[in-house]
Amino acid sequence: MNNSLERKITELSWRDPSFAELIETNPHQALAQIGVEVPEGDKLDIRRQRRDTLYYVIPPYSEEPDKPDIVINQMDLWQSAELFVWIMPQKLKVQLLAMRQSYRRNAPNGST
């Protein structure tokens, strides 16, 4: 049994066109369908990767707009199972872990 949230989202998107559309248009609703509790106020931007497009996300320079001289610590790079690299503040890392845990708690036995 694989309890990886990222893998579940990917496999469902590959196999179920309606889920693939919903995860892009209303990710909160799509994640709720698979038992993921998204912390209130979290914004989600989920996109289906295209084979002809290189994606690059530029992290914000500062978490506090009124203090632009505070650079986000680039040590906030976080690797997950050698499959994903995240650049995010510690608070969002904790929220992602909570979402993963809610998926694991709510996933039916034997689900991938």
C-alpha positions in Angstrom: 0.0 0.0 0.0 1.3 3.4 -0.9 0.1 6.3 1.2 1.7 9.1 -0.9 -0.6 12.0 -1.4 1.3 13.2 -4.4 1.2 9.8 -6.0 -2.5 9.4 -5.4 -3.3 12.8 -7.0 -1.1 12.0 -10.0 -2.6 8.5 -10.5 -6.2 9.7 -10.1 -5.5 12.5 -12.6 -4.1 10.1 -15.1 -7.0 7.6 -14.8 -10.0 9.9 -14.2 -10.5 12.9 -16.5 -13.2 14.4 -14.3 -10.8 14.3 -11.3 -8.0 15.8 -13.5 -10.2 18.7 -14.4 -11.5 19.2 -10.8 -8.0 19.2 -9.3 -7.1 22.1 -11.5 -10.3 24.0 -11.3 -11.3 23.4 -7.7 -8.4 21.7 -5.9 -10.0 22.0 -2.4 -13.0 20.0 -3.5 -10.9 17.4 -5.3 -8.7 16.9 -2.3 -11.7 16.6 0.0 -13.0 13.8 -2.2 -9.9 11.7 -1.3 -9.9 12.6 2.4 -7.4 15.4 2.4 -8.1 18.1 5.0 -6.7 21.4 3.6 -6.0 23.9 6.3 -8.4 26.9 6.1 -7.0 29.8 4.2 -4.4 27.7 2.2 -4.2 28.6 -1.4 -3.6 25.8 -3.9 -2.2 26.1 -7.4 -2.3 22.7 -9.1 -1.4 22.4 -12.8 -1.1 19.5 -15.2 2.4 19.5 -16.6 2.8 19.7 -20.3 5.6 17.9 -22.1 6.6 21.0 -24.1 6.8 23.4 -21.2 9.5 24.1 -18.6 8.1 25.3 -15.3 10.0 27.6 -13.0 8.6 29.1 -9.9 10.3 32.2 -8.5 10.0 32.3 -4.7 9.1 35.6 -3.1 11.9 37.8 -2.0 10.4 38.5 1.3 7.5 37.1 3.3 6.8 40.5 4.6 6.0 43.1 1.9 6.8 46.0 4.2 10.2 44.5 4.9 11.6 43.8 1.4 15.2 43.6 2.8 14.4 40.2 4.5 15.3 37.5 2.0 13.6 34.1 2.4 16.1 31.6 3.5 16.9 29.4 0.5 17.4 26.6 2.9 13.6 26.3 2.7 14.2 24.0 -0.2 12.6 20.8 0.8 12.9 17.5 -1.1 10.3 14.8 -0.8 11.2 11.2 -1.7 13.5 12.5 -4.4 10.5 13.2 -6.5 9.5 16.7 -5.7 11.4 19.8 -4.6 9.5 22.4 -2.7 10.5 26.0 -1.9 8.3 27.1 0.9 8.4 28.7 4.3 8.3 26.5 7.3 4.6 27.2 8.0 3.6 25.8 4.6 5.8 22.7 5.1 3.9 22.0 8.3 0.6 22.5 6.5 1.6 20.2 3.7 2.6 17.5 6.2 -0.8 17.9 7.9 -2.5 17.4 4.5 -0.5 14.3 3.9 -1.3 12.9 7.3 -5.1 13.6 6.8 -4.9 11.7 3.5 -3.1 8.7 5.2 -5.7 8.7 8.0 -8.7 8.8 5.6 -7.3 6.6 2.7 -9.1 3.3 2.4 -7.0 0.3 3.2 -5.2 -1.0 0.1 -5.4 2.3 -1.8 -2.5 3.6 -3.8 
